[in-house]
Amino acid sequence: MYALRCDAVNQAIWDGLPDEARERLALALAAACDNPLAATQPYGEDDGIMRTLVTGDILVVIYLGHQTKTLHIFQIDYLG
């Protein structure tokens, strides 16, 4: 299990999403914390560290800290 890390800027973006999108994102991130490589896709070249999480109208760029078992939200884009 990976711990989720989110800075204040990305937390504000997440909090500002419509209710349904915010819930989808929370569920997708919970799955990513459980198994980050299975729940995400490579971001560019597959280095196993920079990943993307796509939930319909939301794209999240994630940095995986495998040594520390942390999942860092790098960017959240709402496309809706």
N, C-alpha and C positions, 0 to 999 in steps of 0.2 A: 504494500500500500504506500502510495506517495502522498506527501503533504502538499496542499495547495497554497501557493503564495501569489498575492495580487497586490500591486501598489495602489496608492490612493487614486491615481488617474484612471486606471482600468476598473477599479471598484466603482467609481462614479459613473463610468460608461455602463457597466453591468447593472447598477442600480437604476439607471435611466432607461433601460430597455422596457418595451411593453411587457406586461405580465406574462403572457404566453412564451415570449422569446426568452425572458429571464428564467422561467422554469425549465425550458428546453436546455438552456445553457447550463444550469445547475446540474441537471441529470447527466448531460454529456460530460461535464467536468468530473462528476463523481465516478463515472465509468472510466474516464481517463486516469484518475487517481488509482483505481483498481488495477488497470492494465494499460499503461500509457501507449505502448507500441501498437496494441491491437485496436485501441479506440481512436487513434489519430493517424494522419497520413504524413509522409515526408514533406518537409518544406524545402523545395529545391532538391539538392543532392541529399540522398538518404544517409545522413550521418548518425541517425538514432538520437540526436540531441535536439535539433530544431524541428518542430512538428507543427502541423495544422490540425485544427479541430473544426469541422464544418457541420452545422446543424441548420440546414435549410437556408435561412437568411442571415446567419451569423457565421463569421469566420474568425477564429482565434489562433494566434501564433503563440506557440508554447515552447519554452526552453525546459528540457528535462535534465535535472541534476541527478544522475544515476548514483553517484557516490553518496549523496546526502538524502536520496529518495524524496526529492522535491520536484514539484511541477510549477514552474513560474509562468504566469500569464504575461506575455510580452506585448500583445496587442489584441484588441477586440474591435472588429468592424461589423457594424450592423448594416445590412444591405436592403432592409425592408422598407 
